[in-house]
């Protein structure tokens, strides 16, 4: 059994070495926000405010695997809830940084969080991820004006240790249906 697993691993490594360079990732983009004291979040529900997003970075058209993470600290006395959204602004910014009228804002992942009382030292880790194809304008001068970002809201919260990465890949995104869950058989009784 060990030899079979070892042979399978060896064959996988050999195939990975022989794979063409075109099968690997093209470019990785990353940004972080390690401000001293963190970034105060917008209060309550509302639309995404690009200027108040905790992270954002421009990217060219392409297919991306995107990951983001942050920690939310409670700055209120009582427990509170909030949410974070991973968004893409397709064909989004003009030369002076203004949002273009032809741009399209898409939320590609979101999560809700709950943090306990401030005096309990409550902090909640938040992770967001997606695979997404960005196709902006066909104009060559506007192919690098897409923006990926993370926006979080809470009653009174602070985002710390925030990171956003996007790896551009060749090929396509294949979405598979989840497998049906089968309960394991009951344990044998002796």
C-alpha positions as CSV (number, residue, x, y, z in Angstrom):
1,X,0.0,0.0,0.0
2,X,2.8,2.4,0.9
3,X,4.6,1.7,-2.4
4,X,1.4,2.5,-4.4
5,X,0.9,5.8,-2.6
6,X,4.6,6.7,-3.1
7,X,4.4,5.8,-6.8
8,X,1.2,8.0,-7.2
9,X,3.0,10.9,-5.5
10,X,6.1,10.5,-7.6
11,X,3.9,10.4,-10.8
12,X,2.1,13.5,-9.8
13,X,5.3,15.4,-9.1
14,X,6.7,14.2,-12.4
15,X,3.6,15.4,-14.3
16,X,3.8,18.8,-12.5
17,X,7.4,19.2,-13.6
18,X,6.6,18.3,-17.2
19,X,3.5,20.5,-17.4
20,X,4.0,23.5,-19.8
21,X,4.8,26.9,-18.2
22,X,1.5,28.2,-19.7
23,X,-0.3,26.0,-17.2
24,X,1.0,28.0,-14.2
25,X,-0.2,31.2,-12.8
26,X,0.6,34.4,-14.7
27,X,0.7,37.2,-12.1
28,X,-0.1,37.6,-8.4
29,X,-1.4,40.9,-7.0
30,X,-1.4,41.6,-3.3
31,X,-2.1,44.5,-1.0
32,X,-2.4,44.8,2.8
33,X,-3.5,47.3,5.3
34,X,-1.4,47.2,8.5
35,X,-2.3,50.7,9.8
36,X,-1.4,51.3,13.4
37,X,-4.6,51.1,15.3
38,X,-6.5,49.6,12.4
39,X,-9.2,51.1,10.2
40,X,-12.5,52.2,11.6
41,X,-15.4,50.6,9.8
42,X,-18.5,52.4,8.4
43,X,-21.5,52.3,10.7
44,X,-24.5,50.2,10.0
45,X,-25.8,48.8,6.7
46,X,-25.5,50.6,3.4
47,X,-23.9,50.5,0.0
48,X,-20.3,49.8,-0.7
49,X,-18.3,53.1,-0.4
50,X,-15.1,52.6,-2.5
51,X,-13.2,55.2,-0.6
52,X,-14.0,53.6,2.8
53,X,-13.2,50.0,1.7
54,X,-10.5,48.5,4.0
55,X,-8.6,47.1,0.9
56,X,-8.6,47.8,-2.8
57,X,-6.2,47.3,-5.7
58,X,-6.3,47.7,-9.5
59,X,-6.0,44.7,-11.7
60,X,-6.1,44.0,-15.5
61,X,-8.7,41.9,-17.2
62,X,-8.3,38.2,-16.5
63,X,-9.4,35.2,-14.5
64,X,-8.5,35.3,-10.8
65,X,-8.4,33.2,-7.7
66,X,-9.0,35.8,-4.9
67,X,-8.4,35.5,-1.2
68,X,-8.9,38.1,1.5
69,X,-8.7,38.1,5.3
70,X,-9.1,40.6,8.1
71,X,-9.8,40.7,11.8
72,X,-12.6,42.8,13.3
73,X,-12.2,44.2,16.8
74,X,-15.2,45.4,18.7
75,X,-14.9,49.0,19.7
76,X,-18.4,49.1,21.3
77,X,-19.5,48.2,24.8
78,X,-22.1,45.6,23.7
79,X,-21.8,42.7,21.3
80,X,-22.5,43.5,17.7
81,X,-22.9,42.0,14.2
82,X,-21.4,43.1,10.9
83,X,-20.5,42.0,7.5
84,X,-17.6,42.0,5.0
85,X,-17.9,41.9,1.2
86,X,-15.4,41.0,-1.5
87,X,-16.2,43.1,-4.5
88,X,-15.0,43.8,-8.1
89,X,-15.4,47.1,-10.0
90,X,-15.2,46.0,-13.6
91,X,-13.9,48.7,-16.0
92,X,-14.1,51.0,-13.1
93,X,-11.8,54.0,-12.8
94,X,-11.0,56.9,-15.0
95,X,-7.6,58.6,-15.2
96,X,-8.4,60.9,-12.3
97,X,-9.7,58.0,-10.0
98,X,-13.4,58.7,-10.5
99,X,-15.8,55.8,-11.1
100,X,-16.8,55.6,-14.8
101,X,-20.5,55.5,-15.7
102,X,-19.9,52.3,-17.7
103,X,-18.4,50.4,-14.7
104,X,-20.1,47.5,-13.0
105,X,-19.8,46.8,-9.2
106,X,-20.2,43.0,-8.4
107,X,-20.1,41.5,-4.9
108,X,-18.4,38.1,-5.4
109,X,-18.3,36.9,-1.7
110,X,-19.7,38.1,1.6
111,X,-19.8,36.9,5.2
112,X,-21.6,38.0,8.4
113,X,-19.8,38.1,11.7
114,X,-20.7,38.5,15.4
115,X,-18.2,39.9,17.9
116,X,-18.7,39.9,21.7
117,X,-18.5,42.7,24.2
118,X,-15.5,45.1,24.1
119,X,-14.5,44.3,27.7
120,X,-14.2,40.6,26.7
121,X,-11.4,41.5,24.2
122,X,-13.5,40.2,21.4
123,X,-12.0,39.9,17.9
124,X,-13.4,38.0,14.9
125,X,-11.4,36.7,12.0
126,X,-13.0,37.0,8.6
127,X,-12.0,35.2,5.4
128,X,-13.4,35.8,1.9
129,X,-12.6,34.0,-1.3
130,X,-13.7,33.6,-4.9
131,X,-12.7,32.7,-8.4
132,X,-13.8,35.3,-10.9
133,X,-13.4,36.3,-14.5
134,X,-13.0,40.1,-15.1
135,X,-13.7,41.3,-18.6
136,X,-13.7,45.0,-18.8
137,X,-13.8,47.4,-21.7
138,X,-12.5,46.3,-25.0
139,X,-10.4,49.5,-25.3
140,X,-6.7,48.9,-24.8
141,X,-6.4,52.0,-22.7
142,X,-8.9,50.8,-20.1
143,X,-7.8,47.2,-19.5
144,X,-6.0,48.0,-16.3
145,X,-8.7,49.9,-14.5
146,X,-10.6,47.1,-12.8
147,X,-10.5,47.2,-9.0
148,X,-10.8,44.4,-6.5
149,X,-11.7,45.3,-2.9
150,X,-13.0,44.4,0.6
151,X,-15.6,46.5,2.4
152,X,-16.7,45.8,6.0
153,X,-19.4,47.4,8.1
154,X,-20.3,47.2,11.8
155,X,-21.9,49.4,14.4
156,X,-18.5,50.3,15.9
157,X,-15.7,48.1,14.7
158,X,-12.1,48.3,13.6
159,X,-10.4,46.2,10.9
160,X,-6.8,45.1,11.6
161,X,-4.3,42.9,9.8
162,X,-6.1,43.0,6.5
163,X,-4.7,41.3,3.4
164,X,-6.0,40.9,-0.2
165,X,-4.4,38.7,-2.8
166,X,-5.5,37.9,-6.4
167,X,-3.7,35.3,-8.5
168,X,-4.3,35.6,-12.2
169,X,-4.6,32.2,-13.9
170,X,-4.7,30.9,-17.5
171,X,-7.5,28.6,-18.5
172,X,-10.9,28.8,-17.0
173,X,-13.0,28.5,-13.8
174,X,-14.8,25.2,-13.5
175,X,-17.6,25.2,-11.0
176,X,-18.5,21.8,-9.6
177,X,-21.7,20.8,-7.9
178,X,-21.1,19.7,-4.3
179,X,-21.2,16.0,-3.7
180,X,-24.2,14.6,-1.8
181,X,-23.5,13.9,1.8
182,X,-23.8,10.3,2.9
183,X,-23.8,9.6,6.6
184,X,-21.2,7.1,7.6
185,X,-22.5,3.7,8.7
186,X,-23.1,3.2,12.4
187,X,-20.2,1.8,14.4
188,X,-20.2,-2.0,14.8
189,X,-21.3,-3.3,18.2
190,X,-19.4,-6.1,19.8
